[in-house]
């Protein structure tokens, strides 16, 4: 399944929830399914800069696919970062680099959160690209 198809499926499931606040609550609940980094990985190196709340993101490359782990102290932020992790879970590095998600806008979440949180999500996206680029480079060696 392509990332565009996966994004469409996620959007379709979440838009069944008409109330925007309930939709955010559903995101927070879904994020609990995303594995957290091991305690040893909760380091400054894995902590994202530019986020209002503390967020850690790590990636692993196994069997040609990216695997994501994340943690945040703020439930809403965890839900938003978890949404991106869910989208890109199992994708090839090149897909993670090339595909620009629109689900935050398409779900109406961008209108509900602060500019600071949007900037933080942009930092998450940039970090995911960096991690995927490192995976792609190591795969080509």
C-alpha positions in Angstrom: 0.0 0.0 0.0 1.4 3.4 -0.9 1.7 6.2 1.7 -1.0 8.2 -0.1 -3.4 5.2 0.2 -2.4 4.7 3.9 -2.9 8.5 4.5 -6.4 8.3 2.9 -7.3 5.3 5.1 -6.2 7.1 8.3 -8.1 10.2 7.3 -11.3 8.2 6.4 -11.2 6.4 9.8 -10.7 9.6 11.7 -13.2 11.7 9.9 -15.9 9.3 11.0 -15.5 11.1 14.3 -17.3 14.4 13.6 -16.4 16.3 16.7 -12.9 17.8 16.4 -12.2 17.5 20.1 -13.2 13.8 20.1 -11.0 13.3 17.1 -8.0 14.7 19.0 -8.9 12.4 21.9 -8.9 9.4 19.5 -5.4 10.5 18.3 -4.2 10.5 21.8 -5.6 7.0 22.4 -4.1 5.7 19.1 -0.7 7.0 20.1 -0.5 4.6 23.0 0.0 1.8 20.4 3.2 3.4 19.1 6.2 1.9 21.0 8.3 4.3 23.1 12.0 4.4 22.8 13.9 2.3 25.4 14.8 4.3 28.5 18.5 4.4 27.3 17.2 6.2 24.1 15.5 9.0 25.9 18.6 11.2 25.4 19.1 14.8 24.3 20.4 13.4 21.0 17.0 11.8 20.3 15.0 14.7 21.7 13.5 17.0 19.1 14.3 20.7 19.2 11.6 23.2 18.3 8.8 21.4 20.1 7.0 23.1 22.9 6.8 19.8 24.8 9.6 17.3 25.2 9.5 14.8 22.4 11.8 11.9 21.6 11.9 10.2 18.2 14.0 7.3 17.1 14.0 5.2 14.0 15.2 1.7 13.2 15.8 0.2 9.7 14.9 -3.5 9.4 14.0 -5.6 6.4 14.0 -2.6 4.1 11.5 -0.7 6.2 11.5 2.2 8.7 10.2 1.5 12.2 9.5 4.5 14.5 9.4 4.9 18.3 8.4 8.1 20.0 7.5 9.5 23.4 6.2 12.8 24.6 5.2 14.2 28.0 2.2 16.0 26.5 -0.7 13.6 25.5 -1.9 15.8 22.6 1.6 16.1 21.2 2.1 12.4 21.6 -1.1 11.9 19.6 0.1 14.2 16.8 3.6 12.7 16.6 2.0 9.3 16.8 -0.1 10.1 13.8 3.0 10.7 11.7 4.7 7.6 13.1 1.6 5.5 12.2 1.7 6.9 8.6 5.3 6.2 8.0 5.6 2.9 9.9 7.0 0.2 7.6 7.7 2.6 4.7 10.9 2.5 2.7 13.4 5.4 3.5 12.9 6.9 0.0 9.1 7.1 0.6 9.6 8.8 4.0 11.9 11.3 2.4 9.6 12.0 -0.7 6.1 11.9 0.7 4.7 15.1 2.2 1.7 14.3 4.5 -1.4 16.4 4.5 -3.4 14.6 7.1 -2.9 17.3 9.8 -4.5 19.8 7.5 -7.0 17.4 6.0 -8.3 16.4 9.4 -8.7 20.0 10.4 -6.2 19.7 13.2 -4.0 22.5 11.9 -6.8 25.0 12.6 -7.1 23.7 16.2 -3.5 23.8 17.4 -1.1 26.7 18.0 1.5 27.9 15.6 4.1 26.6 18.0 2.7 23.1 17.9 2.6 23.3 14.1 6.3 24.3 14.1 7.0 21.4 16.4 5.3 19.0 14.0 7.4 20.5 11.2 10.5 19.6 13.3 9.2 16.1 13.7 8.8 15.7 10.0 12.2 17.1 9.3 13.8 14.7 11.8 11.9 11.7 10.2 13.4 12.8 6.8 16.9 13.0 8.3 16.6 9.6 9.9 15.3 8.0 6.7 18.0 9.7 4.7 20.6 8.1 7.0 18.9 4.8 6.4 18.9 5.2 2.7 22.6 6.2 2.7 23.6 3.2 4.7 21.6 0.9 2.5 23.4 2.2 -0.6 26.8 1.3 0.9 
